[in-house]
Amino acid sequence: MLVANSDTHIPATMRAAVYRGQGQIRVETVPTPAIGPGELLVRVESCGICHTDLKKVEYDLLPPPRIFGHETAGVVAAVGEGVTEYVPGDHVVVFHHVPCQQCFYCRKKLYAQCPVYKKVGVTAGFEPAGGGFAEYVRVMDWIVRRGVIRVPEGVSFDRACFVEPVNTCLKAVEALRIEPGEVICVLGQGPIGLLFTMLARHTGAMVTSTDLIARRRELAVRMGATACWDPRETDVAAEIARLTEGRGADAVVVAASGADIVQSAFACSRPGARILLFSQTSNRERIEVSGADICVGERIVLGSYSASIDLQEESARLVFSGVLPVEELISHRLPLGEISRAINMALHPDGGSMKIIIQPQRRAA
C-alpha cells in the first residue's frame, strides 16, 4: 500500500542523470522508483555535488549504470505501508547510509566500517548509489527509521542539503579533538575545506588555510580564517611557524587531493601534531612521507570518512539555525539537464565556482 497526497501526481517515469562509465553521465528517462512497506518516495528538490561522487565518476570507481548524488533534500511524495512518522508533504533531508548500531564496529563508533552502513539505502534505480541526481528517490526502510530528518519551515532545500556534508566534517573535527586556542591549518578551501574552516573556528581555534584560487582564499578569511595563503607564492610552513613561536600547527586537515599535499601537512605541523586525511578516498592515491616525521616527531595521522549517526541532530542544528552560513558557499544552482556542465565545473574549479547544487525539479531556461 502506498499513500500520497491527493493532489500529488507521481509519474510513471522520471528524469535522472545516469552514470554510464568512463566519466560519462547522461540525463535519461527511467522508471520512477516503486516503494515497499516502511519506505518513502521523496521528490528531490536540491542535491549537492560531493567530491566523493566526483571521484567515482572521474576514476570509474564503481561499475555502471548508477545514479549518484547523496546530499539530498526534498519533499515526501508518498509513504509505504506502516510508515507513521512521515506524511506526504513533509520536507526532509535523507542520509544514504546508517549503521546497525549493534555490530563490533558500531560498538567502537566506527560506523562507516559497519556492514549495514556500507549498504546504500537510497536509490533512484539501478544499483543503489544515493540517487539524488534524479527527480525522485526511494528511501529504504532502515534509512526511514534512522536516517531521515525533517527540515524546519523557512529553511531552504539548498541550505538543508548541507546537513550530510556538515556531518562528515563535524565527525572529523571531533576526531581531531581541537582545543580552544590551538592553531589549525586546513589545506584546501573548496566547499569541504571551507566547512572545516567554519567548524574549526567554531571550536575557538585559530584557523589558517591554503588554496590556489583567490576567490576561495577570500571566502576562507570571511568564514573565520586568520589567513589563507597561496602555497605557490607563500612558504606556508614559515608563516605558521611565525604564528606559533616556531613550533608549527597543532593540527592539520588535508581537505583536498593533490601531489605532495600530505607532505605539506607534515611540513607545517609541529611535533606531536594531529594530521587528518579527509579527501584521500580513492585507492589509486598513494602517499609517501618520512617515517621519522611520524615516529620521531610523534605525530598522529588520522583518517575520517563519511557521516556519524551520533551527530545527525547537531549537524542539522548547525545548518538549520544558520550558525554555519553554508548558503554563502553556493556558486551555482543548476537544473538536472546541466549535470554534465556541473560535474565538469566541480572537477575543474575556477574563481567562479564553489558549491554546486543540482535542482532536479527545475527546467533549463
SVG drawing of the C-alpha trace seen along z (x, -y; Angstrom):
<svg xmlns="http://www.w3.org/2000/svg" viewBox="-7 -38 70 45">
<polyline fill="none" stroke="black" stroke-width="0.4" points="0.0,0.0 1.3,-3.5 -0.1,-6.7 0.3,-10.0 -1.2,-13.5 -4.5,-13.5 -3.2,-16.5 0.2,-14.9 0.7,-13.2 3.6,-10.7 4.7,-10.0 5.5,-6.5 8.8,-7.8 11.2,-10.5 14.5,-12.1 17.7,-11.0 21.4,-11.6 22.7,-8.1 26.4,-7.3 27.4,-5.1 31.1,-4.6 34.3,-6.2 33.3,-9.5 30.1,-9.7 26.8,-10.9 23.6,-11.2 20.2,-12.5 17.8,-9.7 14.2,-8.8 13.9,-5.9 11.1,-4.4 10.1,-6.3 11.2,-4.0 8.5,-1.9 8.4,-1.7 7.5,1.0 6.4,1.3 8.2,-1.1 9.7,-3.1 9.4,-6.7 9.3,-8.2 11.0,-11.6 10.7,-14.2 14.3,-15.7 14.4,-19.4 18.2,-20.0 21.2,-17.8 24.7,-19.0 27.6,-17.7 30.1,-15.9 33.8,-15.3 33.3,-11.6 30.8,-11.4 33.3,-13.3 36.0,-10.8 33.6,-7.9 32.9,-9.5 36.4,-10.7 38.2,-7.4 35.4,-5.0 35.5,-3.6 32.1,-1.8 30.6,0.2 27.8,-1.5 24.9,-2.1 24.3,-4.1 22.6,-7.3 24.8,-9.2 24.0,-12.1 23.6,-11.8 23.4,-15.3 19.7,-15.1 16.8,-17.3 13.3,-17.2 9.6,-16.6 8.0,-13.3 5.8,-12.4 4.5,-9.0 4.8,-6.7 4.8,-2.9 2.6,-0.8 3.4,-1.1 5.1,-4.5 3.5,-6.7 6.3,-9.2 6.2,-11.0 3.4,-12.1 3.3,-13.3 4.4,-17.0 7.0,-16.7 10.3,-18.5 13.2,-16.2 16.9,-15.6 17.9,-12.0 21.1,-10.2 22.0,-7.4 23.9,-5.3 23.0,-4.4 24.7,-1.8 23.1,1.2 24.4,-0.2 24.9,3.4 28.0,4.9 31.6,4.8 32.4,1.6 29.3,-0.2 30.2,0.6 33.6,-1.1 31.6,-4.0 33.4,-3.3 30.1,-3.5 31.5,-3.8 33.0,-0.3 29.7,1.3 28.5,3.8 25.0,2.4 26.4,-1.2 28.2,-0.1 24.8,0.8 23.4,-2.2 19.7,-2.7 18.6,-5.4 18.2,-4.8 16.7,-6.2 17.2,-3.0 19.9,-0.5 22.5,0.4 21.7,-1.9 24.2,-4.8 22.3,-7.7 20.1,-8.7 19.9,-12.4 20.6,-13.4 17.1,-12.4 13.6,-13.7 12.6,-11.1 14.4,-8.7 13.3,-5.6 14.3,-5.7 14.6,-2.1 13.0,-1.1 16.2,-1.1 17.0,-4.6 13.5,-5.8 13.8,-4.6 17.1,-6.3 18.4,-8.4 15.6,-11.0 15.5,-14.4 12.6,-16.9 13.5,-20.3 12.0,-23.2 9.7,-25.7 11.6,-28.6 14.8,-26.6 15.5,-26.3 16.2,-23.0 19.5,-24.4 20.6,-25.0 19.2,-21.7 21.2,-19.6 24.4,-20.7 23.4,-18.6 25.1,-15.4 28.4,-17.1 28.5,-19.1 28.0,-15.9 31.0,-14.3 33.2,-17.3 31.9,-17.6 32.8,-13.9 36.4,-14.6 36.7,-17.8 35.6,-15.8 38.2,-13.1 40.9,-15.8 39.9,-16.9 40.6,-20.5 41.1,-22.7 40.4,-26.4 43.4,-28.5 45.1,-25.8 46.4,-26.7 44.8,-24.7 45.7,-24.6 43.2,-23.5 44.8,-22.6 42.3,-23.3 39.4,-25.7 36.9,-24.2 33.3,-23.6 34.6,-20.9 37.6,-22.9 35.5,-25.9 33.2,-23.8 36.2,-22.7 37.3,-26.3 33.9,-27.2 33.7,-24.3 37.3,-24.6 36.8,-28.3 33.6,-27.3 35.8,-25.4 37.7,-28.5 40.8,-27.6 42.9,-29.9 42.4,-28.7 44.9,-29.1 44.4,-27.7 45.6,-27.4 44.1,-27.4 45.2,-28.0 42.2,-30.1 42.0,-33.7 38.2,-33.7 38.4,-30.8 41.1,-32.4 38.9,-35.5 36.0,-33.3 38.2,-31.5 39.0,-34.7 35.3,-35.7 34.4,-32.4 36.9,-32.9 40.4,-32.0 43.1,-34.3 45.0,-33.8 44.6,-31.9 47.8,-31.6 48.5,-30.5 51.1,-27.7 52.7,-28.5 53.6,-32.0 54.0,-31.7 56.1,-29.5 53.2,-28.2 55.3,-26.3 57.3,-29.5 54.1,-31.6 52.6,-29.1 55.9,-28.9 55.8,-32.7 52.3,-32.4 53.3,-29.6 56.7,-30.7 58.4,-28.4 56.5,-25.2 54.0,-24.6 50.3,-23.9 48.7,-21.8 46.5,-20.0 46.3,-19.9 43.3,-18.9 44.0,-17.7 40.8,-18.8 41.9,-18.4 43.8,-15.9 46.9,-16.7 50.6,-15.9 52.6,-16.5 49.7,-17.9 50.1,-15.4 53.8,-16.1 52.8,-19.8 50.7,-18.9 53.7,-17.4 55.9,-20.3 53.6,-22.9 52.8,-20.8 54.6,-20.7 56.0,-17.6 53.1,-15.8 50.5,-17.3 47.4,-15.6 47.1,-15.3 43.7,-14.3 43.3,-12.9 39.8,-13.6 40.0,-13.8 42.1,-10.7 39.2,-8.5 40.5,-6.7 42.6,-3.6 44.6,-4.9 46.0,-7.7 49.4,-6.9 51.2,-8.8 54.9,-8.9 56.1,-10.5 59.1,-10.2 58.6,-7.5 60.7,-9.6 58.2,-12.5 55.6,-10.3 57.7,-8.2 60.4,-10.5 58.1,-13.5 55.3,-11.7 52.7,-12.9 49.3,-11.2 47.8,-10.5 44.0,-10.1 41.6,-9.2 37.9,-10.1 35.2,-9.1 31.5,-9.7 28.9,-10.6 28.2,-9.7 24.7,-8.8 25.6,-10.3 26.0,-13.7 22.8,-13.9 21.0,-16.2 24.0,-18.5 24.8,-18.8 21.2,-19.6 21.1,-22.3 24.3,-23.9 22.8,-24.1 19.2,-24.9 19.9,-27.6 22.3,-29.4 25.2,-29.1 27.2,-28.0 26.4,-30.3 26.5,-27.4 24.4,-29.1 27.3,-31.6 29.3,-28.7 26.8,-28.1 28.0,-29.4 25.7,-27.6 22.1,-26.2 21.6,-24.2 18.8,-22.1 19.3,-18.3 19.8,-18.9 23.0,-20.7 24.6,-17.9 27.5,-17.3 28.4,-21.0 28.0,-20.9 30.3,-17.9 32.9,-19.5 32.9,-22.7 33.2,-20.8 36.1,-18.8 37.9,-21.8 37.1,-24.7 37.9,-28.3 37.4,-31.6 33.6,-31.5 32.7,-28.0 32.3,-26.8 29.4,-24.5 27.2,-23.4 23.6,-22.4 21.5,-20.4 17.8,-21.1 16.0,-18.2 12.6,-19.8 13.9,-22.9 13.8,-23.0 16.5,-24.6 15.7,-28.1"/>
</svg>
